[in-house]
Amino acid sequence: MQNYKDLKVWEKAHFVTLEIYKITKDFPKEEVYGLTSQMRRSAISVPANIAEGCGKFTKPDFANFLQIALGSANETEYYLLLAKDLKYLDNQAFTNLLAEINQFKAMLIGLINKVRNKE
């Protein structure tokens, strides 16, 4: 269908995933199989589902994978809030990452609407 690397929303989601990996390196070791793993997996899921959707032949399939990516973005946002509340993350890092996540969530919603309107 299209090259996912050409999508700004994928670039933004990939950037956030890299940032999630950086911040979770400093999480407590007892969280390695808990919050660290869950946060990384949900973050990875966003650009991965965008990429997978780009490989589909139909617009409804593409839109479905974009919706899955949006769900994972919401999940990542929650883990970010939890990390802040557990004091694993300072307020500035939380605010910066939350702004990035909200930006690509808005981009995803716009792309979903665009893809659905072309069906």
Secondary structure, DSSP 8 states (H G I E B T S, - for coil): ---GGG-HHHHHHHHHHHHHHHHHTTS-GGGTTTHHHHHHHHHHHHHHHHHHHHT-SSHHHHHHHHHHHHHHHHHHHHHHHHHHHTTSS-HHHHHHHHHHHHHHHHHHHHHHHHHHHT-
